[in-house]
């Protein structure tokens, strides 16, 4: 099968796969740090985020394979594992979400420049997903900042209630 998308676009998507896998590893590291800090709900939140990022990487891989392109998986750097505070940990997550968002927008622009409608169409889901990811991470950062180090159990309660509302609704 010949590739249905331009090589430049396929290479950029392969780099995006690396960003998504890195995000997953970063979220696993953040989850581990929260677990050791005695904050199980924050830990569970980031375990779930890690799973979502792996899913995003797999979606990109499936897209490449569906277009007849073998993904070129890049090396992935080690994530940050130590944090000075909960605010720093969530801020690292937000910074990476913004980086991923910028990369997806650049990928869309490249696909547009190359006249690649398959990729442009596929990226619509990711664009909407990034809006939700950035918004929810910004909200969590605001809540963690407002709670302060002494109020992180309130954040735990907030996440427990939000998880319960999602499960019940």
Buried (B, 14 or more C-beta within 10 A) or exposed (E): EEEBBBEEBBBBBBBBBBBBBBBBBBBBBBBBBBBEBEBBBBBBBBBEBBEBBBEBBEBBBEBBEEBEBEBEEBEBEEBBEEBEBBBBBBBBBBEBBBEBBEBBBEBBEBBEEBEBEBBBEBBEEBBEBBEEBBEBBBEBBEBBEEBEEEBBEBBBEBBEEBBEEEEEE
